[in-house]
Amino acid sequence: MTRKWNWKNPVLQLFLVVFAIIQFYPLIWLVLTSFKTNIEITGSNVMGLPAKWMFSNYQYVLVGSDLGRSFLNSLMYTGVTVIASGLLSAMVSYAVTRMRWKLSKIVLAIFMSGLMIPVHATLLPLFLILRDTHLLNTPWALIIPYTVNAIPSSMFILVGFFSSLPRELEEASVVDGCNIYQVFFRIMLPLIKPALVSVSIFTFLAAWNELMFATTFINKSILMTITVAINSLRGLHITEYGPIHAGMVIATIPTILLYVFLSEKVQKSIVAGAIKG
């Protein structure tokens, strides 16, 4: 039996290939631009291959600037933020959805109200609080705001996952002798692993790419993040765009690796959330 040819399949495939090229080209352009000179970037060769591959752009960024140290700073700030916000969000979400107490709905509403507060509106109050508590120009000046800002959006996802789990799991665990902490860490936390991966990725991207808080709360070069380090590569009179693009390529590597290794987990969590919803 011959398979009937459908004209829609080649058309759809062609459309997807073109769409993929359009989406992927900005990354290719960024990498190519990081090897160009200022003259090529600003006019003579904007879209093409570099006339001369300027590996010195990367040498300057990695050796002649503080970007390497700032890269490690960003990894530290973001890593602590992801772990802290994920754990705190999971604990609060579990408490307001699985435990019966009078103020659970009010507490949930208070946390969810954080989704309605613009991040820029918290800049001045946070600066005053950090100044009065002597936390400015310390790692906590970024870790604490990043963690607090990530909790409402993380809870928005985790509450739905916790609500969909059957209560028989907890009842059986209690009958077997588990206390509340064992039920949470051994039973419930592994069950929401796909959701935790999703919120961790969103938290990572938000903290990794953040610039406003990092510029305002950190003035010491030894503590600045990679976004601030890239921004500081601009000169007062002349700006070398090649090293800036090289720094942007380096800053993009963790997000690409994150997607490569965890994209399957995110897809599973989306499917699981859709089925449970």
PEDA-V980275 format. One record per residue. N is the residue number from 1. RES is the residue in one letter. SS is DSSP state (2 for helix, 1 for strand, 0 for the rest). OMEGA is omega in whole degrees, -180 to 180 (none if undefined). Layout:
N:RES:SS:OMEGA
N:RES:SS:OMEGA
This chain:
1:M:0:-179
2:T:0:180
3:R:0:-178
4:K:0:-179
5:W:0:-179
6:N:0:-176
7:W:2:-177
8:K:2:-178
9:N:2:177
10:P:2:179
11:V:2:179
12:L:2:179
13:Q:2:178
14:L:2:178
15:F:2:-179
16:L:2:178
17:V:2:179
18:V:2:180
19:F:2:179
20:A:2:179
21:I:2:180
22:I:2:-179
23:Q:2:-174
24:F:2:-175
25:Y:2:178
26:P:2:178
27:L:2:177
28:I:2:179
29:W:2:179
30:L:2:-180
31:V:2:-180
32:L:2:-179
33:T:2:-179
34:S:0:179
35:F:0:-175
36:K:0:174
37:T:0:179
38:N:2:-178
39:I:2:179
40:E:2:-176
41:I:2:-174
42:T:2:177
43:G:2:-171
44:S:2:-177
45:N:0:-174
46:V:0:-171
47:M:0:-173
48:G:0:177
49:L:0:179
50:P:0:175
51:A:0:175
52:K:0:-176
53:W:0:-175
54:M:0:177
55:F:0:179
56:S:2:176
57:N:2:178
58:Y:2:178
59:Q:2:179
60:Y:2:-178
61:V:2:-175
62:L:2:-176
63:V:2:-173
64:G:0:179
65:S:0:-180
66:D:0:-174
67:L:2:178
68:G:2:178
69:R:2:178
70:S:2:176
71:F:2:178
72:L:2:176
73:N:2:-180
74:S:2:177
75:L:2:-179
76:M:2:180
77:Y:2:-176
78:T:2:-180
79:G:2:178
80:V:2:180
81:T:2:-180
82:V:2:-179
83:I:2:-177
84:A:2:-178
85:S:2:178
86:G:2:-180
87:L:2:-180
88:L:2:180
89:S:2:179
90:A:2:-179
91:M:2:180
92:V:2:179
93:S:2:178
94:Y:2:-177
95:A:2:-175
96:V:2:-179
97:T:2:-174
98:R:2:-178
99:M:0:-178
100:R:0:175
101:W:0:-166
102:K:0:-172
103:L:0:-175
104:S:2:-179
105:K:2:179
106:I:2:178
107:V:2:178
108:L:2:179
109:A:2:179
110:I:2:179
111:F:2:-179
112:M:2:177
113:S:2:177
114:G:2:178
115:L:2:-177
116:M:2:-178
117:I:0:178
118:P:0:-178
119:V:2:-178
120:H:2:-179
121:A:2:-179
122:T:2:-174
123:L:2:-178
124:L:2:177
125:P:2:179
126:L:2:179
127:F:2:-180
128:L:2:180
129:I:2:180
130:L:2:178
131:R:2:-178
132:D:2:179
133:T:0:177
134:H:0:179
135:L:0:176
136:L:0:-179
137:N:0:171
138:T:0:177
139:P:0:-179
140:W:2:179
141:A:2:177
142:L:2:-176
143:I:2:-177
144:I:2:178
145:P:2:179
146:Y:2:-178
147:T:2:-179
148:V:2:-180
149:N:2:-178
150:A:2:-174
151:I:2:-178
152:P:2:-180
153:S:2:177
154:S:2:178
155:M:2:180
156:F:2:179
157:I:2:-174
158:L:2:179
159:V:2:179
160:G:2:179
161:F:2:179
162:F:2:-178
163:S:2:-176
164:S:2:-179
165:L:0:180
166:P:0:-179
167:R:0:178
168:E:2:179
169:L:2:180
170:E:2:-180
171:E:2:179
172:A:2:180
173:S:2:180
174:V:2:178
175:V:2:180
176:D:0:175
177:G:0:180
178:C:0:172
179:N:0:-174
180:I:2:-179
181:Y:2:177
182:Q:2:178
183:V:2:-177
184:F:2:-173
185:F:2:-175
186:R:2:-175
187:I:2:-170
188:M:2:-177
189:L:2:177
190:P:2:-178
191:L:2:-180
192:I:0:-179
193:K:2:177
194:P:2:179
195:A:2:178
196:L:2:177
197:V:2:-179
198:S:2:-179
199:V:2:178
200:S:2:178
201:I:2:179
202:F:2:179
203:T:2:179
204:F:2:-178
205:L:2:-179
206:A:2:-179
207:A:2:-177
208:W:2:-175
209:N:0:-176
210:E:0:-177
211:L:0:-172
212:M:2:179
213:F:2:-177
214:A:2:179
215:T:2:-174
216:T:2:-172
217:F:2:-178
218:I:0:177
219:N:0:180
220:K:0:-179
221:S:2:-178
222:I:2:-178
223:L:2:-173
224:M:0:-178
225:T:0:-177
226:I:2:178
227:T:2:177
228:V:2:180
229:A:2:178
230:I:2:179
231:N:2:-179
232:S:0:178
233:L:0:177
234:R:0:178
235:G:0:-180
236:L:0:-179
237:H:0:-180
238:I:0:179
239:T:0:176
240:E:0:-175
241:Y:2:179
242:G:2:177
243:P:2:178
244:I:2:178
245:H:2:176
246:A:2:176
247:G:2:178
248:M:2:176
249:V:2:179
250:I:2:180
251:A:2:-178
252:T:2:-175
253:I:2:-179
254:P:2:-180
255:T:2:178
256:I:2:178
257:L:2:179
258:L:2:180
259:Y:2:-178
260:V:2:-174
261:F:2:-174
262:L:2:-178
263:S:2:180
264:E:2:178
265:K:2:-180
266:V:2:179
267:Q:2:178
268:K:2:180
269:S:2:178
270:I:2:179
271:V:2:180
272:A:2:178
273:G:2:179
274:A:2:180
275:I:2:-179
276:K:2:179
277:G:0:none
